[in-house]
Amino acid sequence: MSNLGALSYYLSIEVKQGKEALTLGQSAYAAKLLERSGMADCMPCATSMAERLKLSKASTAVKVDGTLYQSIIDGLCYLVHTRPDIAFAMGYISCFMEDPQEDHWATVKRLLRYVKGTVD
């Protein structure tokens, strides 16, 4: 076994080791996720979800591409490891992976806009 030095990057998680603290982040991964979803140039927002948001599985909105929706949700799920501030929103929007519709996708896009504003 050889010594490779201090850990700096592992499984898309950036590791910064200081004298007083160890910091984990995923800013590069978040940027790739925004790029993959087509939201790299979006306007950021201050909150991850609208207040008192009520979504339903029985929505009558237009259906969206389920594969893209599930792919973005999976990416956000991995981002939760270092971003506990998006955990509640992630749990809420992941309930609609079976049959995503336009209002569900709008909530995902709002979460992505929040991630864009808080990448660092």
N, C-alpha and C positions, 0 to 999 in steps of 0.2 A: 504494500500500500504506500502511496506517495502523498506528500502534503501539497495540495494545490493552492494553498493560501486561504484567505478569508472568503466565505461564500458571498457572492454578489448577485447571482441570478439563478433561479431554479424553478422550473415548470411555469414559466411566464410570471413569476413573482420576483420583483426586485427587492433585494435585501441590502439595507444600509446599516452597517454596524458602527456605532459611535461609542465613545467612552462611557456614556451614561445610558444609552438606549439602543435598542434594535428596532429598526423600522421596516415594515413590509409594505409594498405598494405594487400596483399593477397598472401604472399609467400607460405604458406601451401597449399592453393587452387591451385596455379600454379604448385606446386610439384605433387599434385594429378592429375592434368590435364596432365602433362607430363607422369606420370605413366600410366594413362588410354590410352594414345595414343601410348605407347610403346617407348617413346622418353626420358625416364628418364636418360639413360646413353649416350645420344647424345653429340656431340661436340658443344659447344656454338658458335654463330657467332655474329658479331658486329652490323649488320644492320638487320632490320626487313624484308626488301624486296630487291630484286636485282634492280639495277638502270635501269630505262627505261624498266621495265617489261611490256610486252604486252601479255595478255591472252585473249582467245576468247571462247565464248560459242560454237562455231562451230569447236572446236579442233578435230583432228582426232586421238588423243592419246587414249590409253587404258582406259576404264572406271574403276573407283574404287568403293569400297563399299560406297554407298550413306549414309547409316545409320551412319557409323563411321565418315564420313566427316561432316555430319550435327551435330553429337554429339560433335565433337571437336570444330566446329565453334561456337556452342551454349556456350560451356565452355569458349572459348576465348572472346565471347561477354560479358559474365559476368565479365571477367577479365578486360575489358576496363574501368569499373567503377573506378578503382584505377590506371590504366595504360593508360593514354591518348596517350602515345608514340606509342601504337600499333593500335590506332583508324583508321588511314588511311588504313593500311594494312588489318585490319579486314573488313572495308567497301568494299574494293576491292575484297577480296577472298570470301566474303559472297554472291557475285553476282552469283557464280557458284554452289550454293547448289542444284539446280534442277537436274543437270546432271554433277556431278564431274568427272573429268578425271585425268590421271596421272600427267599432268603438273600443274593442279590446286592443287593436293595433294602435289606436290613437293614445291609449294609456301607456303602451310600451314605448312609443315615440317620445312621450313626455318624460319617461324615466331615462331614456337615452339622452334627452336634452339636459336633464339634471346631471347625468354622468359627464357629459361634455363640459358643463360648468364647474365640475368638481374633480376633474381628472387628476390634478396634482394634490 
